[in-house]
Amino acid sequence: EQMVRSMALKAVELSKNRALEIKRLLQERLGIDAARIETIGRGWDEPLGTDSEQNRRVEVQWFTVE
C-alpha cells in the first residue's frame, strides 16, 4: 500500500511539472501573461485508458471573454 501511495504522489508531481513546463513555454514563446494561465497536475486521476504512454499528456483549454 505504501508503494502505491508513493507512486501516486510521484505521478502527481510529474504531472504538475509537465503542466508547469507547458506554462513556461506559453509564456516564453507566445508572451502569454503568467497570471492568465492556471496549471493543474492530475496524476492518475483522469486516465485516457490503460496505456501509460497515452496518459502522459497535457490538455489545454482556452477560454475567451466575450
VENVENKA-V428174 format. One record per helix or strand of 3 or more residues. SS is the DSSP state (~ for helix, > for strand). FROM is the first residue (numbers start at 1). LEN is the number of residues. Records with the same first field share a line. If there is no record, write none. Layout:
BEGIN
SS->FROM-LEN ; FROM-LEN
END
This chain:
BEGIN
~->2-29 ; 34-3 ; 52-4
END
